[in-house]
Amino acid sequence: MNTGSENIQFECTKCGACCRNDSLLVTLTGRDVVRISMGLNLDRDEVIRAFNFYLVSNRGPPKGLRDIPSINTERGRAYIALKKLENGDCVFLKDDLCMIHLIRPMVCMSFPFVFREVEGQQKWGLSALREICPGLGTGPFVEKDDLIELAVAILEDIASYREFADEWNSETKNPTAKGLIEAILSDPRFSV
């Protein structure tokens, strides 16, 4: 992680490589769930069909998910993520383009960059899967201020979701996916 002192060129080529990589899990925060639900006019049951719940293994969260909280469900701890088709494509990918581009999850908005707060400072780095992105090294240089602005938004989003997850995991006696989605859709922290 760094503070953006390196000069990095990046321009999305709209190739869809990040949307069809079967090892890339597009996790969702509460705001992502609400933004997609409202943008597509989905009710609770439709939201559940559009997303997936990926169970956490006994070994704990994968390295790339260490900052995203998992949520208790009736089947165990899980991450809410965009559904993938059998071939690994995102359910919202069509002809190499994102069908929900304007309301896509924050993790999609930031790829191939990742963000973390260290000692009160926003730090950024490149995704472990950066090699799949042909847009790195092309286009304009990324402005440090743009990365910091994106970092602040993403880190605030994750912090409010972590607060929600901690409350849900400690206070909900019989957690279900349906109850979880209802709670997210009605929580004022996630209003968009």
C-alpha positions in Angstrom: 0.0 0.0 0.0 1.2 3.5 -0.7 -0.1 7.0 -0.6 -0.2 7.6 -4.3 3.3 8.9 -4.9 3.9 6.6 -7.9 2.7 7.7 -11.3 0.2 5.1 -12.6 -1.6 5.3 -15.8 -5.0 3.7 -16.0 -8.0 3.8 -18.4 -10.7 1.2 -18.4 -10.8 -0.5 -21.8 -14.2 -2.0 -21.2 -12.9 -5.5 -21.9 -14.9 -7.2 -19.2 -11.9 -9.2 -17.9 -12.6 -8.2 -14.3 -16.3 -9.2 -14.8 -15.6 -12.6 -16.0 -12.8 -13.7 -13.8 -14.0 -16.7 -11.7 -11.6 -16.0 -8.9 -12.7 -12.4 -8.4 -15.6 -12.2 -5.9 -17.5 -8.9 -6.1 -18.6 -8.4 -2.5 -21.3 -6.0 -1.7 -21.8 -3.5 1.1 -25.2 -2.3 2.4 -25.1 0.8 0.2 -24.3 -1.4 -2.9 -27.3 -3.6 -2.1 -29.6 -0.6 -1.7 -28.2 1.2 -4.8 -28.7 -1.8 -7.0 -32.1 -2.7 -5.5 -33.4 0.9 -6.1 -31.8 1.3 -9.5 -33.3 -1.9 -10.8 -36.5 -1.6 -8.7 -36.0 -5.0 -7.0 -38.0 -6.2 -4.0 -36.4 -8.3 -1.3 -36.9 -11.6 -3.1 -35.6 -10.3 -6.4 -32.5 -9.0 -4.6 -31.9 -12.4 -3.1 -32.1 -13.9 -6.6 -29.7 -11.3 -8.1 -27.0 -11.8 -5.4 -25.3 -14.7 -3.8 -24.2 -15.6 -0.3 -20.7 -17.1 -0.4 -20.0 -19.1 2.8 -16.8 -18.4 4.8 -14.7 -21.5 5.0 -13.3 -22.9 8.3 -9.9 -21.4 7.3 -11.4 -17.8 7.6 -11.8 -15.2 4.9 -9.7 -15.2 1.8 -6.8 -12.6 1.9 -8.6 -10.1 -0.4 -11.7 -10.1 1.8 -10.0 -9.4 5.2 -11.5 -5.9 5.3 -15.1 -6.8 4.3 -17.2 -8.2 7.2 -19.0 -11.5 6.8 -22.6 -11.8 7.9 -24.5 -14.5 9.8 -27.1 -16.4 7.8 -29.1 -19.5 8.3 -26.3 -21.5 6.6 -23.4 -19.8 8.4 -21.1 -16.8 8.0 -21.2 -15.5 4.4 -20.3 -12.6 2.1 -23.0 -11.0 0.0 -21.7 -10.8 -3.6 -22.8 -10.5 -7.1 -24.0 -13.8 -8.5 -21.7 -15.5 -11.0 -22.8 -17.6 -13.9 -21.5 -21.2 -14.3 -18.7 -19.9 -16.7 -17.5 -17.3 -14.0 -19.1 -14.3 -15.7 -20.9 -11.7 -13.5 -24.6 -12.0 -13.9 -24.7 -8.4 -15.0 -22.1 -8.8 -17.8 -23.5 -8.6 -21.4 -21.3 -8.3 -24.5 -18.3 -7.3 -22.3 -20.3 -4.4 -20.8 -21.7 -3.9 -17.4 -25.5 -3.7 -17.5 -25.5 -1.9 -14.1 -22.5 0.4 -14.8 -24.1 3.5 -13.2 -25.1 1.7 -10.1 -22.3 -0.9 -9.9 -20.7 -1.9 -6.6 -18.0 0.2 -5.1 -15.5 -2.6 -5.5 -16.2 -2.5 -9.3 -15.8 1.3 -9.3 -12.4 1.1 -7.8 -10.9 -1.9 -9.6 -7.9 -2.4 -10.1 -7.3 -0.2 -7.0 -7.7 -1.3 -3.4 -7.9 1.0 -0.4 -7.1 0.8 3.3 -6.8 3.3 6.2 -3.6 3.1 8.0 -2.9 5.4 11.0 -5.6 7.8 9.9 -4.4 8.0 6.3 -6.0 6.6 3.2 -3.6 4.3 1.4 -4.0 2.6 -1.9 -2.5 -0.2 -3.8 -3.3 -2.4 -6.8 -5.5 -5.5 -6.7 -3.7 -8.9 -6.5 -5.6 -9.6 -9.8 -4.2 -6.5 -11.5 -2.6 -8.6 -14.2 -6.0 -9.3 -15.7 -6.5 -5.6 -16.4 -5.2 -4.3 -19.8 -6.1 -0.8 -18.8 -3.2 -0.5 -16.4 -0.4 1.4 -18.0 -2.6 3.0 -20.6 -4.5 6.3 -20.7 -4.0 9.3 -18.4 -2.0 9.3 -15.2 -4.2 8.7 -12.2 -4.5 11.8 -10.0 -3.7 11.3 -6.3 -6.7 13.5 -5.4 -9.0 11.3 -7.4 -7.7 8.2 -5.6 -8.0 9.8 -2.2 -11.6 10.9 -3.0 -12.5 7.3 -4.0 -10.7 5.9 -1.0 -12.7 8.1 1.4 -16.0 7.1 -0.2 -15.1 3.4 -0.2 -13.6 3.3 3.4 -16.7 5.2 4.7 -18.9 2.7 2.9 -17.0 -0.3 4.4 -17.0 1.3 7.9 -20.8 1.8 7.9 -21.3 -1.8 6.6 -18.9 -3.1 9.3 -21.0 -1.3 12.0 -24.1 -2.9 10.6 -22.5 -6.3 10.3 -21.3 -6.2 13.9 -24.8 -5.3 15.1 -26.4 -7.9 12.9 -24.0 -10.7 13.9 -24.3 -9.9 17.7 -28.0 -9.1 18.0 -29.8 -11.2 15.5 -31.0 -14.4 17.1 -32.2 -16.4 14.0 -30.4 -14.8 11.0 -31.8 -15.5 7.6 -30.8 -14.1 4.2 -34.3 -12.7 3.8 -34.2 -11.0 7.1 -30.7 -9.6 6.3 -31.8 -8.1 3.0 -34.9 -6.6 4.7 -32.6 -5.1 7.4 -30.2 -3.7 4.9 -33.0 -2.2 2.7 -34.5 -0.4 5.7 -31.3 0.8 7.4 -30.9 4.6 7.1 -27.1 4.2 7.0 -27.4 2.8 3.5 -29.8 5.3 2.0 -28.6 6.6 -1.3 
